[in-house]
Amino acid sequence: MCHSKSESLHFYKYLCLKIGSDEIIRARRLLYLCSDLRTFKSGPQITSGSKAEGLQLKGSDLDLMFLNPKFVVYETEKDYVQNDKRIVLIMDTEDTPSCFTHLRIRLCANCKCSCLCLTQILQQHRGETLFSSELYKLHALNTMTCFMDPRLNKIHGPCLSDGNDEIDVAHCIKCDKWVSQSQSWIYRPRSIWPSPELISKITSCGVLFVPIGYKGSINENLQWRISFSVAEKILIHSFSHTQFLCYALLKILLKEIVERNHDLKGLLCSYFLKTLMFWISEEIETSFWRPDNIIPCFMACLQRLIYSIDYSTLLHYFIPENNLLYLRFNRKNRNTLINILKNCYQTGFQMFSSSETLHDYIRFPCEIIRSVCENTTLVKTILEYEFPRNEPPNINIVAMHTLLRHCKTELSRCLLAWSIAIAYQRIPLTLPHINNPNNKQQYRFYQHALSQLLVGLHSDVISGWLKLASFFYVHKKYLTSIDIINHTLSKCSDKSLVPNITLERTQNLKLISQVTSLMIPFVTFEKRSSVIPIELEFDVRNMVIFSKSIPCAYFLRFLCCYHLQDLRSCYSCRSQLFTTIIEDHILSNGEHNDTTLLISVGIACQMLGETDKAKNYFRFAAERDEYNITSAAFRLRQLW
């Protein structure tokens, strides 16, 4: 099958627009790498999944992995470091399949077995005290639903997930060293990729253990899977853009073509495609992966996939003793799968004309005219970034500033500076609470919090300013708060409720200027936030809440006017909140889910003595509060 270089180059440019250019992919990755600098109560965070790899396709997932800082794994007793303050677990791979292990607890005189209700997670097996993966997940599930995020209410593989499988959180344990099961990966013969430097970087990261056993094993509930998620993310990030686009094409082929056959749904998974790409990349010269050769590159990947399925052989990349496709297929589904893939191979890259993502390639102009500049596309990518919706983090500002000084590209400098500005908005929320502070302590706290929030103004044109306005409202400086709100709203057009500084008008600005000239659509208030209006304190007792920026501004202005006894302005703000609800209801096709907005309008009505209206809005909010995490039901009961 022959393809010209010009045909491949044209397809490559099309894919850059549909899937993302090299710089767009790097921007997505950098955003999630910045978020990994945060530390939560449940431990350091590692983002993984398609989105952290740089993909934003339909169905792309984001997995969050939290490293439990209370535990550490050693491969053998000999590796144990004296005076390690963590609870020590020792690997025991006897009678476990490849890629899996038991974790035996190392009991000692000063072991704090009381933490995490440890005794409830331990299980006796053949005279050994083992750390049960199943009991560990159940304990994490109970902790999460009761104290952190009630949406995560079920176990999904090694993860905790919500009812719609949109959020996956895995609680992991780390071994700081590379384990012997994967030692052969370091030294085996390969062409060029991965480089010795990359191998050294990967092995220095150690490995993770996730709470899931080998399916069908008699001791499945006691086994832990050795996870190479960190290593895999580093390898994916080292791909050339042509390699990465081939990886994306395999995912589109699987999700949008193969899995249209319901009998094949779930038969293959993205992890198999990733493993396939690692093996191919290791065997082929890097010069093969060129933009003007992308069609032959992808067809070679597809051919290798067909071969692997035909022979039911795809070895784990780090531990080849584990065949990922062993007993994966029966004769019927394997033949069906191979026939579909062979037909795709015969069709060539035109196979994607039947996919949802790439169906319009046939209409793609031969001469590509870029309608917007690269910076504008980057800004849109940044605004599409999913802000974390978990517990308030401890932000490593020192690490962020250090990285900023060593950034070599405008993109990395911009994204890190932007992340720092957002982080500074959160610092006042993580300061220790002082019971009965004296005047001097109050003044110091006030000045410190104010200085951090002022730095946070550089995140965008609205969210940082609204945090500052809320801060002044909490400190009863109502006129100052109103001035800030009016200044903020003046930057937004009345009709579209978006910043007056549009994407088109910022094309000639530097990237950092473009980012800070646009609007983050939500204002976040963390658990037990010290800058949230007292009227909403109940709603942040357990959960982070997200309030849409414009309605938040109107609600803050309403509160200030109410305390200034400016009732005329109060009714005006309430009317603007009503209008926002109607517009939001229309835009969401009647599926209105912003409970914070509904509660805010209910509070405004209640404060104005409009009890029946308040009841209605609290009832609407309560009906949409599936997990009863807001104050809606409580407020409604108070009014009856």
C-alpha positions, 0 to 999 in steps of 0.5 A: 500500500503506497502513500505519497509524502504529500498525502501523509503530510496533509493528513498529519496537518489535519490531525494536528487541527483535530487532535492537537498540534505539538504545542497544544498537546504539551500545553495540556500535559503541562497543565496536569503536571502543574496540578501534580505539584499539589498535595492533598490530605489523602497524599500526593497526587499523580494524574494519569489517563488520556487527558494527562497524556495530552488527549481530549477526545470524546471519552478521554478519561482523567484518573487521579492517583493518590499516594498514601504517605503513611505506607511504603513498600520494600521488595525484601527485608534487606532493602528496609531502611532503619528508622523509616517512620512509615508503616512498612510493607514487604513484597511477597510474590510467592504464589502470585501471577506476574505483575502481582504481589502480596504485601506483608506488613512488617510489624515492629515495636513502634509500628503505629497500627492504630492509624487508618484502622489498620487492624481492619485491613490486615488478613492472616494467610498461611501464617503471614499478616497480609495487607488486603487490597479489597479491605483497603479499598473498602476502607478508602470508600468509607472514608471518601463517602463520609468525609471527602467526596460522597459522589465517589460511592462505588468500587471500579476495579482498583479505583473509587468511582462515581455513579456515572464512571466519570471520576476514577480515584485510585489510592496507591502505595509506593515502592521507591525503588525499581523492582526485580520483576521489571529489572530485565526492562532496563538492560534488554536490547533495543534500537534507540528509544527509550534513551539511557537518560529516559530509562534512568529517569523512569527507574528513579521513580520507583513503582506503585501498587494499586489495590486489585488482584489477578481476576479469578485468582483464589487469593484475588482479594489479597493481591496488589497489582504492580503499576507502572503508571508514572513510567508509562506517562513519562514514556508517552510524553517522550513520543514524537508528535507523529508517534503520539498521533498514531497512538491517538488514531489507534484509540479512535479506531477502537472507540469509534469503529471497532466498538460500534460492534457491541459484542466487542465492547470492552474486549480491547482496552486503551492499555493494550494500545499503549503497550503495543505502541511501546513495543513498536517504538522500541523496535523501530528507528526514530527516523521512521516517525515523521510527519510525511510518513504518518500514514505508513506509520499508522498502518504498521501499528494496525498491522501489528495489532492484527498480528497480536490479536491473531496470535493472542500475544501482547506481552506486558512492556515492563514484565514480559512474563505477563501476556495481556491477551492470554485467554482474552478471546474466544474464537467467535469474538477474535474472528470478528475483531480480526475481520473488522481490523483487516477490513480497516487495513484494506480501506487504508486511512479512509477508514476514519471517514466513518468515525465521529472525530475524523469523518470530515477529512474528505472535505478538508482543504488541500491548502490549510489556512489557519483561521486563528493563531496558535496562541489563540488555540492555546488559550482555548485549550487552557480555558478547557482545562478541568479544574480539580474538584477535590479537597483543598490542596497544600500548594508547593509554591516554592517548587512552582517558583523554582520551576518557573526560574528554569522554564525554557519556553514561553509556553511553560513559563506562561502555564506555570505563572498562571498556575502560581496565580491560581495557587495564591488565591488558595493560600488564605484558605489553607492558613491555620485557624486561630481560636480567639485571635487578638487584634494583632493576630487578626491584623497579620492574618488580614494583611497576609491573606490580602497580599496572597489574593492580590497576587491571585488577581493575575489568573484571569479577569474575573475569578481572582477579583471575585475572591478578593471581593468576597474577602472584603465582604467577609471583613464587612468592607461592603463598599470596597467589595462593591467597587471591585465587583463593579470593576469586574463586571465592567470587563464583561459584556452585558449580552454574552456574559464573557469578557469584552477582550475577545480571543480575536482581539488578543491575537497579537498579545503574548500568550501570558497576556492572552490568558490573563485577559480571559475569564475562568468560568467558575469561582471555587470556594474550598472546604471551610473557606475563610473567604466565602460569605457566611451565608454559604458557609454551610455548603463548604463544610465538606465539599469544594463548591464551584460557583459560576463567575457572573452569578457569583458577582451578582450574589456578592453585590446583593449581599453587600447592598443588603447590609448597606440597606440599599433595597433598590439595588438588592431587588436589581441584583435579585432580578439579574440572578433570575435572568441568569437562571433563565439563560442557564436553563435555556443553554443547558436545554432544561437540564439545569444542574447548578445547585449553587446558583439556585441556592444563592437565589433562594437565599436572596429571596429569603433575605428579602422576605419572599419565603415562597420563592425561596422554598421553590429555589431550595426545592429545585436545588435539593432535587438536583442534589443527588448526594445531599452535599449542599445545604438545599434540603436543610434550608428547605426544612428550616422554612416549613 
